[in-house]
Amino acid sequence: MKPIRSLFLAGAAAATLALASPAAQAGGWRHHHGNGGAVAAGVIGGLAVGALLGGVAAQAAPPPVAYYAPPPPPPPPVAYYAPPPVAYYAPPPPPVVYYAPRPRAYYGW
């Protein structure tokens, strides 16, 4: 036990014994009625102090420190491939048609 806790328990026990001791009264010792409230208060107080001391004494130790493995790395991102571009194929242009005969080559003679 820790020294502070045992000191606290010893002080609580001494205070309980000091408060539970009867007062020194000589008068009225023949009349035993009228002390029912004091007896009930003593019983209830004793139960309360006993519950508190029992709760302090029965505290469990904290659980040991547990070391866990690190979490796995996140999965790689999914590769996204864009769809291929849509191609429009136009028909080839019509051939060039000359309506005149081809010009002759001029050599300058």
VENKA-V195757 format. One line per field, one symbol per residue. ss: DSSP state (@ for helix, = for strand, . for the rest). phi: phi as a letter, one per 20 degrees, with the letter a starting at -180 (. if undefined). burial: 1 if it has 9 or more other C-alpha atoms within 8 Angstrom, else 0. Layout:
ss->???
phi->???
burial->???
//
This chain:
ss->..@@@@@@@@@@@@@@@@@@...............@@@@@@@@@@@@@@@@@@@@@@....................................................
phi->.ffffffffffffffffffefffecefmfeeeendffffffffffffffffffffffefefffffdddfffffffffffddffffeddeeffffffdeedfffefddme
burial->0000010010000001000000000000000000000000010000001000100000000000000000000000000000000000000000000000000000000
//
